[in-house]
Structure formats: C-alpha cells, structure tokens
C-alpha cells in the first residue's frame, strides 16, 4: 500500500465521521466542557424586580432636587426582605444592595450622600438623578429569552448564566465512547514488577487522557497478550459496549506477532488505509468495523502520541461537536534544520517566547520514537514537509503546539 500524505489521510478519516446525533441532559456540575445540543432560554426574568445596585436610601428623586432636603425614614429593604409599603413624597426607605426597590421610589441615594439626623430623618448632601443606582427588572434577561445558543461549548461563564436562568440540567450532545486496547506480551502495567523481557505500558494512559480532553468517555480494555483469541475477545467487548471508536496500541503491522489488523479484518473491518508518509508514526491503521471507527496506533510511545494528536483528537472532536484544537503556530528557528526526505517529519522541540510575543523554536538532537522523557519536555513539534530543503536559522517554520494553553 502506497504511503499516504498526512493531509490526505486526515481528510479521509474525517470525511467518514459525522458528529454524534444523540442528546442527553446532564446536571450543571457535569456540564463543563460539553456542547449544547439545543438553545437554552431563561426560565425567569432577572432581576425579577427593580433592585438596588448600592447601599443607600430609596426615595423619590423630586424630593432631593436641591441640596439639604430632609426626608423621613419609614422602613428598611434588604435582600430577601423587601419593604412591604409604599414610599410617598418626603419619605425614604433604608435599602441595601440587591434589595427590591419599594413601590413609589424611583431612585437610590447613596448612604454616603445622606446625613443621618437624630429624629429618624436624613438630609441630602447630593442631588441624585431619577433612576440612579437601580437595576431595572429584566435588565439581565427576560423569561423565554434565548441566552445560550446550541453549539456553545459550556465553560464557567455559561454555567454562571445557566444557573441564573434556573436550569438544573443542560441539553448536550452525547460524548463519543472510545475503547483503548493495548496489545503485546512485552507489556506490563505501571506499578507492577515487569518480567525480564517486558517493558511498562505507558501509551494507554496518555492516549486516554488526550481522548478525555477531546470530549470523549474512555473504556480501558487493558493489555491483552499476542494471541488472536484474546484480541478478538477485546474487540468483541468494545463492540458490545457500543464504542464509537476503537483505538489499538501496537500490533497493527504485519510481523509474525502483529495480529491486530488480521483479527479486525476477520471480524469484518473495512480497512481504509494503512501506512502514512510521516515520521514518527508511519504504521497507522484506519478503518471501520460496522459503525465503529478503528484507529490503530503504533506501539512506540512517541509515535502513538503524535498519531493520536494528528488523527485521534480531530476525529473525537468532530464526533463530540467540539471545535478543533488550536495547535498550529509559526516560530523562528534558533538553528538550521536539515533537508527532509519523502515523509512529513514531526520534530520534537522547545519553544521560547520573547517579550514581543514572538516564538522561537529549537529542536532536540535525538528524535528516536521511544524517548518519552524528551517528549514530556517538548513544547511543540516542528512540522517539516516532505522533501523540504534545509532551513537556515532565523527562518519561520510551522509548529504543532503540544500545550497551547500554556502560551
């Protein structure tokens, strides 16, 4: 099979994916990061009454048109405990922030603008215009008004107004379900004592974390040995649990011990493509097993993560109705980059941000796809197109941000 360009492979993968068309209602404390499936309208008017914006005195503006006017204080209005009567000419009500403005009053005079007299009266020190320091009823939103539109990703600001509109739950698109399966006799669980010919499985946890960040629910199918029946049973479990995406780690090549592709093909997988013109991550497998997308990632840790960033994350975001991750940027090379061969290269590198905001980038020396420590220290991947000539220092180059939130 001919090596596919990265852009072509990604396009083919996403063309076969459609956003999930299933809705669910979730409590507010579970809604952050989800995407609204429907418009959300206010269930009440806010504020529900004319409310004071400051501590002071509710009164009629015409009574304090001139400095030194004296008024009789006839009661108090506090948040949750409004004044039940009416404010008439020559009267005032002590009022606190958030409290209902009593009937008859049309302005609030600040407490520091009033001189308190001994006989339960106040004297004005400032001419306050009509309507000042009053939040009118419905100033924020009115009952039935659509405030949050379908398609909005829910963050803390959306939760603030959703709760204020009296919604205890929100309508959202269902999360895609991702089943993650690691294969290989050589793998041992973190925290265990590996055998003499084993290594610790690490990619599973990083891939699962990235899937959750992309808006997915993860099913961990664990580590299965290099036996067809074990792999077949794990695939069957993924289907039984209605996974939208099956992500396999390792075993997708064609060596004697690489059994994943064969098991999936026997189960009915339609293989779309295999092997991408990229480094690291050439042995990437993409197909469909019924309605379930299949993504076979390479076994090497860095290869699996680069492929997960380039292919799994966009796929899951599309399924979850999430916007694409903003990982693309431009940076200036600190040192020269060598000419590239026929594969698109993703070079682990470190970013430097100047005071002006300009980004500079310096690649690491070794680029072996098994170097996890180096990957954890990288800020980005320098993208080197196929057959790119040598790039001198001081030139711009595209980079893929590994931690865009940190910039």
C-alpha positions in Angstrom: 0.0 0.0 0.0 1.4 3.4 -1.0 2.2 5.8 1.8 -0.5 8.4 2.1 0.3 12.1 2.8 -0.8 13.2 6.2 -3.3 15.8 4.9 -4.9 13.2 2.7 -5.1 10.6 5.4 -6.7 13.1 7.9 -9.2 14.2 5.3 -10.3 10.6 4.5 -10.6 9.9 8.2 -12.8 12.9 8.9 -14.9 12.6 5.8 -16.2 9.3 7.1 -17.0 10.7 10.5 -20.2 12.6 11.4 -21.0 14.4 14.7 -22.9 12.2 17.0 -26.7 12.8 16.8 -27.7 11.7 20.3 -28.7 14.2 23.0 -28.8 13.9 26.8 -29.5 16.1 29.8 -26.7 16.5 32.4 -26.5 18.2 35.8 -24.7 21.5 35.8 -21.8 20.1 37.8 -21.2 17.6 35.0 -21.7 20.0 32.0 -18.4 21.9 31.8 -16.6 21.1 28.6 -19.8 19.7 26.9 -21.5 21.2 23.9 -25.1 22.4 23.9 -27.4 20.4 21.6 -30.3 22.9 21.9 -30.9 26.6 22.7 -31.3 27.4 26.3 -33.8 30.0 27.3 -34.3 31.8 30.6 -37.0 30.3 32.8 -37.4 33.6 34.7 -36.7 37.3 34.4 -33.5 38.6 36.0 -33.6 40.7 38.1 -37.2 39.7 38.9 -37.8 43.2 40.3 -36.3 46.6 40.3 -33.3 46.2 42.6 -30.9 48.5 44.3 -27.4 48.5 43.0 -25.9 50.2 46.1 -26.5 50.6 49.8 -28.4 53.8 50.5 -31.9 55.2 50.6 -34.8 54.6 48.2 -36.8 57.7 47.6 -38.4 60.0 45.0 -35.9 62.0 43.0 -38.1 65.0 43.1 -37.7 65.2 46.9 -33.9 65.8 46.6 -33.8 68.1 43.6 -32.0 70.6 45.9 -29.3 70.0 48.5 -30.3 69.9 52.1 -33.7 68.3 51.6 -34.9 66.4 54.7 -36.8 63.1 54.5 -38.4 60.7 57.0 -37.1 57.1 57.0 -40.1 54.9 57.2 -38.5 51.4 57.0 -35.9 49.1 55.5 -35.5 46.9 52.4 -32.8 44.2 52.5 -32.0 41.3 50.1 -34.7 38.7 50.6 -36.7 41.0 52.9 -38.3 43.8 50.9 -40.2 46.8 52.3 -43.9 46.0 52.0 -45.2 49.5 51.9 -45.1 52.5 49.5 -42.7 55.4 49.5 -44.6 58.7 49.4 -43.4 62.3 49.0 -41.0 63.3 51.7 -40.2 59.7 52.7 -37.3 57.3 52.3 -36.5 53.7 52.9 -33.1 52.4 54.0 -32.1 50.0 51.3 -29.2 47.6 50.7 -27.6 46.2 47.6 -29.8 43.6 45.8 -32.9 44.5 47.7 -36.2 45.3 46.0 -36.9 49.0 45.4 -40.1 49.7 47.2 -43.2 50.9 45.3 -43.2 54.7 44.9 -39.4 55.1 44.9 -37.7 56.0 41.7 -34.0 56.5 42.7 -31.5 55.4 45.3 -29.3 57.9 47.1 -26.0 56.6 48.3 -25.6 56.2 52.0 -22.6 58.5 52.0 -24.6 61.2 50.3 -27.1 61.3 53.2 -26.6 62.9 56.6 -28.4 60.9 59.3 -30.3 63.1 61.7 -31.3 62.1 65.3 -35.0 62.0 64.8 -35.1 59.2 62.2 -34.7 61.6 59.3 -32.0 62.1 56.7 -30.7 65.2 54.9 -29.4 65.0 51.3 -25.9 66.0 50.6 -26.0 65.3 46.8 -28.5 65.7 44.0 -29.3 62.2 42.7 -30.9 61.9 39.3 -34.1 59.8 38.8 -33.3 56.1 38.2 -29.8 56.2 39.6 -28.4 53.1 41.3 -31.4 51.0 40.3 -31.1 47.8 38.3 -34.4 47.6 36.4 -36.4 44.4 36.2 -35.2 42.3 33.3 -32.0 44.2 32.8 -30.0 41.0 32.5 -32.5 38.7 30.7 -36.2 38.1 30.5 -38.2 34.9 30.7 -38.2 33.0 27.4 -35.2 34.8 26.1 -32.6 32.5 24.4 -29.3 33.3 26.2 -27.2 30.2 25.3 -27.3 29.0 21.8 -26.9 25.4 20.5 -23.4 24.6 19.7 -21.8 26.6 22.5 -19.1 24.8 24.5 -20.0 25.1 28.1 -17.5 26.9 30.3 -17.7 28.6 33.7 -19.3 31.7 32.2 -22.0 29.6 30.5 -22.6 27.7 33.8 -23.0 31.1 35.6 -25.8 32.2 33.4 -27.4 28.8 33.1 -27.7 28.5 36.8 -29.0 32.1 37.0 -31.7 31.2 34.4 -32.9 28.5 36.8 -31.7 25.5 34.9 -30.6 22.5 37.0 -29.6 20.5 33.9 -28.5 21.3 30.3 -29.1 19.6 27.0 -25.9 18.4 25.5 -24.6 16.1 22.8 -23.5 12.7 23.9 -19.8 12.1 24.4 -18.2 9.7 22.0 -17.1 6.5 23.6 -13.5 5.4 23.0 -12.3 1.9 23.8 -8.5 1.8 24.2 -6.7 -1.6 23.7 -3.0 -2.2 24.2 -1.6 -5.5 22.9 1.7 -7.2 23.4 3.3 -9.9 25.5 6.1 -7.5 26.3 3.8 -5.0 28.2 3.4 -4.8 32.0 1.1 -2.5 34.0 2.6 0.6 35.7 3.4 -0.2 39.3 3.9 -3.9 38.6 7.2 -5.8 38.5 8.0 -6.3 34.8 9.4 -9.6 33.7 12.9 -9.9 32.2 11.7 -9.3 28.7 9.0 -6.8 29.5 8.5 -3.0 29.4 6.0 -0.8 31.2 2.9 0.1 29.1 2.7 3.9 29.1 0.9 5.0 25.9 -2.5 3.8 27.1 -2.7 6.4 29.8 -1.6 9.3 27.7 -3.9 8.3 24.8 -6.8 8.0 27.2 -6.1 11.4 28.7 -5.9 13.1 25.3 -9.2 11.4 24.4 -10.9 12.8 27.5 -9.5 16.2 26.8 -11.1 16.0 23.3 -14.5 15.3 24.9 -14.7 11.5 25.0 -15.6 8.9 27.5 -12.9 6.2 27.7 -13.2 2.4 28.1 -9.9 0.8 29.1 -9.8 -2.6 27.6 -6.5 -3.3 29.3 -3.5 -5.1 27.9 -4.0 -8.3 26.0 -1.3 -10.8 25.0 -0.3 -11.6 21.4 -3.0 -14.2 20.9 -5.7 -14.0 18.4 -8.5 -15.2 20.7 -7.6 -12.6 23.4 -7.5 -9.8 20.9 -10.8 -11.0 19.3 -12.5 -11.1 22.7 -11.3 -7.5 23.5 -12.6 -6.3 20.1 -16.0 -8.0 20.8 -16.1 -6.2 24.2 -15.6 -2.9 22.5 -18.5 -3.6 20.1 -20.7 -4.9 22.9 -20.2 -1.7 24.9 -21.1 0.3 21.8 -17.8 2.1 21.5 -17.8 4.8 18.8 -14.0 4.5 18.3 -11.7 1.6 19.0 -8.1 2.7 19.5 -5.5 0.0 19.4 -1.9 0.4 20.5 0.7 -1.8 18.8 0.4 -5.0 16.8 -1.0 -3.3 13.7 1.9 -4.0 11.4 2.5 -7.3 9.5 5.1 -9.0 11.6 4.6 -12.6 12.9 3.5 -11.2 16.2 1.4 -8.3 14.8 -2.0 -9.8 14.9 -4.4 -6.8 15.4 -5.0 -6.0 11.8 -5.7 -9.6 10.9 -8.2 -10.1 13.8 -10.0 -6.9 12.9 -10.2 -7.9 9.2 -11.6 -11.3 10.1 -14.2 -9.5 12.3 -15.3 -7.5 9.3 -13.3 -4.4 9.4 -13.1 -2.4 6.2 -9.5 -1.2 6.1 -9.4 2.3 4.6 -5.7 2.9 4.7 -2.5 1.8 6.4 0.9 3.5 6.5 1.3 7.2 6.4 4.1 9.3 4.9 5.1 10.7 8.3 7.8 10.3 10.9 7.2 9.2 13.6 4.1 7.1 13.2 4.2 5.5 9.7 2.3 2.3 10.7 -1.1 4.0 11.4 -4.2 1.9 10.6 -7.6 3.4 9.9 -10.8 1.5 9.1 -14.4 0.9 10.2 -15.9 -2.1 11.9 -19.6 -1.6 11.3 -20.4 1.8 12.9 -17.3 1.8 15.0 -14.2 3.8 13.8 -11.0 1.9 14.2 -7.7 3.7 14.7 -4.6 1.5 15.1 -1.7 3.5 16.6 1.9 2.4 16.5 3.4 0.8 19.6 6.3 3.2 20.2 5.2 5.8 22.8 6.1 8.9 20.9 4.8 7.5 17.6 1.5 6.7 19.3 1.1 10.2 20.8 2.0 12.0 17.6 -0.6 9.9 15.7 -3.1 10.5 18.4 -2.6 14.2 18.2 -2.9 14.3 14.4 -5.7 11.8 13.9 -7.5 10.7 17.1 -8.0 14.2 18.6 -9.6 15.7 15.4 -11.8 12.6 15.0 -13.1 12.7 18.6 -13.6 16.5 18.5 -15.7 16.1 15.3 -17.8 13.3 16.9 -18.3 15.4 20.1 -19.3 18.6 18.2 -16.2 20.2 19.7 -14.2 22.9 17.9 -10.9 21.8 16.5 -7.9 22.2 18.9 -5.8 25.3 18.1 -2.4 23.7 17.9 -0.9 25.4 14.7 1.5 28.2 15.1 4.6 29.7 13.5 8.0 30.1 15.1 11.5 31.2 14.2 14.3 28.6 14.1 17.1 29.0 16.5 19.4 26.7 14.5 19.3 25.3 11.0 17.1 22.4 10.2 18.4 19.7 7.8 16.7 18.8 4.5 13.9 16.3 4.8 13.1 13.1 2.9 9.8 11.8 1.4 8.0 11.6 4.8 6.5 14.6 6.7 8.6 14.9 9.8 7.4 16.0 13.3 10.5 17.1 15.2 10.3 17.4 18.9 11.4 20.9 20.0 11.4 23.5 22.7 9.7 26.9 22.4 11.0 30.3 23.6 8.6 33.2 23.9 10.1 36.7 23.6 8.8 39.8 25.3 7.2 40.8 22.0 5.2 37.6 21.9 7.2 36.2 19.0 8.0 32.4 19.3 11.4 30.9 18.7 12.0 27.1 18.4 14.9 24.8 18.9 14.8 21.1 18.0 16.1 18.4 20.3 19.1 16.4 19.0 17.8 12.9 19.1 14.4 12.1 17.7 14.0 8.4 18.5 10.3 7.5 18.8 10.8 5.7 22.1 12.1 8.7 24.0 9.3 9.5 26.4 11.3 11.9 28.7 12.2 14.0 25.7 8.5 14.1 24.6 7.4 15.3 28.0 9.9 18.1 27.9 8.9 19.2 24.4 6.6 22.2 23.9 5.9 21.6 20.2 6.6 19.5 17.1 8.3 21.3 14.2 6.5 20.3 11.0 8.9 19.5 8.2 7.0 18.8 4.9 8.2 16.1 2.5 11.3 17.0 0.5 11.7 20.3 2.4 15.1 21.8 1.7 17.5 22.8 4.5 16.0 25.6 6.6 18.6 28.2 7.9 18.4 29.6 11.4 16.2 32.7 11.7 13.6 31.4 9.3 9.9 30.8 10.1 8.6 27.3 10.3 5.2 25.7 11.2 4.9 24.1 14.6 2.3 21.9 16.3 1.8 23.1 19.9 1.7 20.3 22.4 0.5 22.6 25.2 -1.4 25.5 23.5 -3.0 26.5 26.8 0.4 27.5 28.2 1.1 30.2 25.7 
